[in-house]
Each structure stands twice: as structure tokens, then as C-alpha cells.
């Protein structure tokens, strides 16, 4: 980033942007004068365009979680439940894998340019879905290979988050990234609402209408990105920071926790309709009337989870959230055993809310952990600016990489459901496995981030925070 004492005025910077097309050579959001005069307006314009593109990306990624509801014998399909779970697992896997290269693409191509490329690419899986839903006799292996291209939509999240991260100053990144993530996540619920509308109006024989519905919106997203987004010349790929993040033990620990929160959110979102059909024998219409509510609740509550974590500490909120997830999963297991659909839907809805809170609180922990490391480095004699710069770089890279790891949780969720139905014809073993994983996460959160070792002394509070509540994550890691 440029120095805050920039030789260019804010007006000159914007003028340069207009003369040079969609590339901005000077961008310094930490410069208050620059930010107030022109930076905020440009950043927010890019944010809203990014949210729209990412929202459509999430919807395309989630397409097959809805289309499996249309894949019934009445529509000519003969796929078993475990085959359908495998199908959505493969789509989730491709999306998870693509998150890492998509993060690196923004500095290489520019945020606007990569948004245009990535949104254009989504026309391929959308068009294939239209064709496949009209060809139920397609061999299953080919069906899976072609449907897997919908995973392109999963990569959009990481590139969108990386791009918006460059635009905003540190003091507003939490709000901007939370809004960007929540606006994208709710695309899971949107596509399920579209599926409900198609089933209600045209029956299960019209599954091709769902992806067809998104074609004009993809074209609109392309126009919005072309018209309203910018590339930043100063955005750079920090490979060294990503390598340092992978070597950090907290990367792997936090990945385990985020797999439990975001992995559960996206995995349950993909599986909800199939569970209602396979476990409770609901019709496609009955399933579609319910499935959108869970992802909608989880998406909307995510910023609230971050806000609660800001007040009480990310680790503390995450611990209690996992305890609640264990209790909620216990109720889900009981509802499946007793074949109680109302209890199942209610408890599963609560689980979605808890995954949303956990998504916000775990992401809050990451900068808190590295703030603690910075204080340790300063106390050991490292210059303050150097310590803050180094830990901030690693924390930023870690956010993107942990996001990719969390998406793999969605793959695991659906693979576990597949094995559960293949072995027993029911979801109960799968939910027991998830409950056990959440218990492990409780232990990790407490022993790594909350329990103070015997003989340890509290870390000194960071300067400038004398009037704020201490961050639980910072205290524990610094001790």
C-alpha cells in the first residue's frame, strides 16, 4: 500500500482512474483524506457489484442441491439417494478446490477482470444443467462429471473476498467482508426459492427451468461488473505470507473449527432437501417449501455472530456455540429416531442458525490470534510496525486459506450422509458422527484458546484499547 502522505490528491487519483480505463494506480484507503473524499465511494460501488456477482456464484454452486429434488422416477431419473449425495459432494469438492487458485487470481488479473472471467465461466455449468435435466438417461458417471462444473461457482467466494479486502481500510474490513460473505451465502437460499417456485408452477418435470432462470442474471452480473467495478494496480499476491500461514499451527487448528461451522452450513444446505426426501419421504414440493429457510437463517445471522464475538471474544462465543450445536444435533438424532418431521425441521433450523453464528465468531478469532502474536513480538523487541505488518499479512492469507478448508467440510458432510444411507438407509449414523466432531471442537476451542496454563501470566493489553473489553483470543494465545 502507498504511504498515507500520498503525493496525489483524492481527485487526482480518481481522475487517473478514469483516464486509464478501469485500473486504479493509486489506492490508499488508510489515508483518511483520500478515503473520505473519493475512496469510500469507489470501494462501496465495487462492494455492491461484488456481492451481486458472488451471490449468483453461490446460487450456481448450489444448483444441484435443488435439482436433485427434481430427479424423481416421475421425471425419468432412477438415481438412488446415495448417488445423489455423491453428486452434490463432487460439486462441493470442486468448489472447495478452486477457492485457493481463485484467491490468487485477483492480483494477477485484477478484481474487475477476474469477476468478468469467473462470471462468464458460470454460463458453462448453467447451460449444462439445462441440458442434463432434460436427459435423464445420461450415464451417472458422465452426469457427475458435467454437473461438477457447477463447482466453478464455489471459487467465486474466495476471489470476491480477496478483491474486497484490498479496497477497504482495516477499520471497515469487518463490516465489508461480513456483508460480502453474507450476501454471497444467501445465494444458497435464493436458488432453493427458485426451485420451489418452479416445482409449484410447473411440477418436477420442469427442472431445466431452474438453471435457465439464472442465465439473464449471469448476463446482468457481467454488465454490472463491467460497468461498476475496478482493478487495483497495487494488489499483489503474497505467496510468502500464504506459505507462512500454512506452516502456522493455528491455520490447521482454525481449519478444523471452520470445517465444523462453514462446512456444516454449506453441507447441510446441499443436503437438506435430500434428507427430507430420503429420510421422511417428502415430495419434491414439500421438501422445497422448507429447504430455503435453513440457509437463509444461517446467512443472515453470520454478521451477528461476528458482532457478538467482537463484544465477548471469538473463542468464548465459538465454545458456547459448539456446545449448542452438540445439543441441537442431539435433538436432530432423536427426531430421526422417532420419525418426527416437525421436530427435525425445527432442530435443523436451529443448527443452521448456529452454523451462521459460528462462521462469524471463528473468523473473528483469526485476527485476534495474530494480534496476540504481534504483541508477543513487540514485547520481544521487534519494532511495532514490523510486527503488525508481518502478522497482518499472515492473518489475511490465513483467512482465504481457511475459507477453502471450510468448504471441504461441505464435501465431508455429504459423503458421510452418502455412506450412512448406503449402509443403514437412514441419516442417524451421520448425525452421530457430526455430534462427535462438534465435541472434539469444544475440546480444541477450550484447551487451545481459552484455558490459561498453570503459572501463565496474562498478556499486556494492546495499546490504544484501554477502554475496550479484552479479547479472549488475544489473552489466551499471548499467554
N, C-alpha and C positions, 0 to 999 in steps of 0.2 A: 504494500500500500504506500501511497505517497505521504510525504510529511504533511502535518497539519498546517504548516506555513507554506501553503502552495503558492507558486508564482502566478497561477491563473485564478481569475475571479470565477465565481459560480456561473455568471452569464457567459464568460468566455468558454468555459468547459462545455456548456450546453450548445453554444454556437459551433464549437468544433465538432460536436456530435452530429449536428445537422449537416454540416458541410461534408463530413466524412462518411455519410451514409448511416448505418446502424451500429457502427463501432464507436465506443467512448474511450478515448485515450487517457483522460484524467478522471479518476474516481476515488474520492477520499471521504467516505461517509463519517469518519471520526472527526473531520473538520466541521465544527458546529455551524460556522457561517455558510460553508458550502451546502451542508445538509439542509439548513432552514431555507435557503434561497432557491435551490433547484434540486438537490439530491433526493429529498423525501418524495417529491412529486414523481420523479423518474423511477425511483425504486418501487413505489406503490403501484405505478402503472404496470411495471414488469411483474410485480407480485400477483395482481389480479389476472393478468394474462397467463401466468404460470399455473395458478390454481385451476383455471379452466382446462388447460391442456392436461394437467396431471389428473384432474377429475375424470376426464374422458379416458385417460390411460388406465386408471384403476377399473373403470367400467369394462373396458375391453379385456383386461386381465381376468376379470370376474365373469366374463360372458358364459363360460362353460359351467360355472356353478349354477347358472339359471337354465341353460339349455339342456342340462341333464334331466330337468323336470319334464321336458317335452319328449324325452327319449323313452316312450312307452310302447308297449305292443300295439296299441291302437294307432300309433303313428308309424308303425313298421319297424321299430327297433327291438332287438332281442338281447341287449346288454344286461348282464347281471349286476347287482349292486356293487360287488367288489370291483367289477370292471369300470363302473362309473367313478368310484373313488380313486382308482388308478388314473383315470383320465384327468380328473381335476388335480391330482397330485403332480402329474407331469407338467401341467400348465403352471402350477405354483413353483415347481422346481426351476423351470426355465426363467421365470420372472426373478427368482432369487439369485440365480447365477448372473443374470445380466445387470444386477444392481452395481456390481463392482466396476465393470468397464464403463457403464453409463455415468458413474461418478467422475471418471477420468476424462470423459468426452467433452464436458463443458469447457474446461480451459483450452483444450485442443482446437475445438471448432467454434467456440463462442456460444453463450447461452441461447441467444435467439436462433442462430443457425442450427444448433443441435435440436432445439424444440421443433423446428420445421422438419428436420430429418426424421426425428423419432415419431412425430405425429403422422407424417406421411407413411412411415413404415406400418403404422397400425391399420392402414387400409387393407393390407395383405391378410392378416388374420380375420378381420371383419368380413372381407369378401369370401374367404374360405369357409367361414362359419355359415354364411348364407347358402353356399353350395352343399356343404356336408349335411345340413339339416334337411336337405331335400334328397339326400342319397343314403337312406338308412341301410342299404345293402353294402356300403363300403366296408371292406375288411377292417376289423378292430385295430390292428396294428397301424394301418395307414390312417385311420381315423385319428388315432392318438398322435401320430407324427404331425399331421397337418394342424390339428387343434392346438398342439403345443406352441405354435407360433403366436398364440394369444399371450404367451409369457412376455412378449415384447412390451406389453403394457405395464408389467411389473417393474421393468427397469426405469420407466419414466419417473418414478418417485425419487430415486437417488439423484438423477441428473437435475430434476427440478429443485430439490433441496440444496444441492451443491451450488446451483446457479443463484438462488435467492440468498444464500449465505454470504456471497460476495457483495450483494447490493446494500445490506443493512449494517448499521453500526452495532457494536456489541450490546449497547443498552436497549436495542429494539429487536435483536435477533430472536429472542424467546417468543415474542408476540408474532413476528413474521413467519418463523419456521413452524410454530404451532398452528397458525392459520393455514399455511400452505399444506401441512401434513393432514390436518383435519378436513380441509376442502377436498383433498385427494381421496382420503379414506372413505368419505361418504359416497364416492362413486360406486362402492360395493353395494350400498343400499339402493342407489339410483337404478342400476341395471336390474335389480330384483323387482323394483316397482314397475319397470318397463315390462319385465316378464309377466308380472301379474296382470297388467293391462292387456297384453297380447292374449294370454290364456282366457281372460274374461270376455274379450271381444271376439276372438277368432278360434278358440279351442286349441288343444295341444298339437293339432296338425299344422299350425302356422308358426312353428319355432323359428323359421327363417326370417320372420318379421323383426325379431329382437335385434340381431346384428344389423339388419337393413336400416333400422331406426337410427343407428349411430353414424351412418355414412355422412349425412348432411352436417352432423355436429362435428365430425372429424374435419370436414372441409371448413367449417366455421372456425374451429380452433386453429387451423392453419392460417386463415385470414387474420385472426386476432394476433397471433404470434408475429406474422409478417408485418402487420401494421403498428403494433404497440410495444414490441419487445426490443431489447438492445443487447449487443455483445460488449463485454468489458475487456479491453486490451490488457489490463493489469491482472486479470485472473490467471493463476498459474497452478499447474499440477505439482503437488508437494509429495513426490514419491518417498522421499526420506522420512517424512512425517508418517506416512502410511506404514512403512516398514517398522518405524519405532512403535507405532500403535499396536501392530501385530505382536511385537516382542513383549509388550507390556502385559503383565498377568491380569490386570484389570480389564483388558479387552476381552479375554476369554471368560472371565467371571461375569462381566456385564452381558456378554453374549448369551450365556446360559439363562440369565434373568429375562433378557428381552425376548428370547425364544418363547419363554413362558407367557409373556404378555402379548406382544405383537403376533407371535406365532399362533397363539390361541385365537386372537382376533381374526386374522386372515384365514386360518384353518377352519375355525367354526363357521365363519362367513361362507366359505366354499361348501361346507358340509351340511349346513342347516337344513336345506330343502331335501337333500338325500336322506338325512336322518328321519325327517317327518314321513317320507315315503316308505323307507325300508323298515323302520322300527315301529311306526304307528299306522302304516297302511293308509296314509292320507292321499287324496287325489292331487294331481298337479296344481289345480286351482286352490285347494285347501292349503297346500304347502306354500304356494306363492303368496297367499294372503298374510302369512306370518313372517316369512324369512327376511323381509327387508327391515323389520323392526330391530333385530339384534345388531346388525352392522350400523344402522343409523344411530342407535343409542351409544355404541362404542366409539363412533367417530365424533359425535357431538360432545361427549364427556371428556375426550382426551385433553383439550386445553384446560379443563377444570382440574384434572389430575396434576398437570404441571403447576397450576396456581396453588393448589393445596400443598404441593411439595415445596414451592417457594417459601411458604409460611412455616411449615413444620419440619422440613428436611426430607430430601428424596428417599433416603434409606428407611426412615421411620414410616413414611407413608407406604412405601413398597412392601415393607414387612407386614403391616396390618392388611394391606390389600391381598397379599398371598394367603394370609390366614383366612380372609373372607372367601377367596377363591377355593380353598380347600373345603370350607363349609358349603359353598354353593355347589361344588362338584358332588359332594356327598348327597345333597338333595336331588341332584340330577340322577345319580345312580339309583336312589330309592324310587324315583318316579318311573324310571325304565323298568325296574323290577316289578313295580305294581301296575305297570301299563297305564299310568295316569298322565294323559296328554296335557291337561291344564297346568299341573304342577311342573311338568317338564318344560313347557314353554316359558312359564314364569321364572323358573330357576335358571334356564339357559339365557333368558334375557338379562337376568342379574349378572351372570357370568360375562356377558358382553360388556355391560357397564364397567365391571371390574377390570376387564382387559383394557378398556379405554383409560381408566384411571392409572393403571399400571404402566401403560405406554407413556403417559405424561410424566409419571414420577421416576421411572427408570432413566428416561432421557435427561431429567433434571440431575440425577446422580452423577452423570459423566463429567460435566464441567465442575461440579463440586469436588469430585475426586482430584481433578487436575489443579484446582485452586489450592487444595491442600498440599499437593506436591510442590507447587510454586512457593508456598510459604516455607516448606522444608528446605528448598534450595536457597531461598533468601536467607534463612537462618544459618545455613551452612556457609554463607559468604558469597553466593552467586549474585551478581548485580540484579536489581529488581526487574528492570526492563527485559533483560536477557531471560530471566526465569519465567516471567509472564509470557513472553513471546514464544519460548520453546514449548511450554505446556499448552498454550492456546492452540498451536499448530497441531500438536498430537491429539488434543481433545477434538478438534474439528475433524481430523481424519478418522478418529475413532467413531464419531457419530455416524458417518457414512458407512463404515465397515460393519458396525453393529447393526445398522439398519438392514444390511444384506443378510447377516446371520439370522436376524429375527425372521426374515421371510422364509428361511429354511424350516422354521418351526411350523409354518403352514403346510409344508410338504410332509413333515413327520406326522402332523395331526391326521391328515387324510390317509397316509399309509397305515397308520395304526388302526384307523376305522376300517380300512380295507381288510387287514388281517383279522380284525375282530369279527367282522361279518362272515369272512371266509371260513373261520374256524368254528364259530358258535351261532352265526345267524343273528347276532344281537350286538348292540353297542356297549353293553355293560363292561366287558374286559377293557375296552379302550378308555372309558372314563375312569376306571380304577387306575390304569397306568398314568393318566393325566393327574389324578389326585396325588399319586406318589411323587410325581415330578414337582408339583407345587410344594409338597412338604420339603423336598430337597432344597428348593429355592428359599423357603423360610429359613432353613438352617444356614444356607450360604449368606443370605442378607444379614442375619443376626451376627454370626460369628466373624464375618469379614468386615462388615461396615458399621455395626452398632455396639458389639461387646467391647468394652475397654479392657485391654490386657492388665493383669495384676502388675502393679508397680509403674504403670504408664502415667505420664503427666499430660494434662490437656494441652493441646497446641495453642499458641498465642493467636488471638483473633486477628484477622487481616486488617490492615489499616484502612480507615475510611468506613468501617462497618460497626462503629462503636454503638450505634443506636439501633442496630438490627439484631434480630434473633440469630443465634449461632446456627450454622448449618450442620446438621448431624453428620452428613457425609464428610465435610471438611474436618470436623473434630476427630472422627474415628480414623481416617486414613492418615492424618498428620501425626497421630499419636505413636 
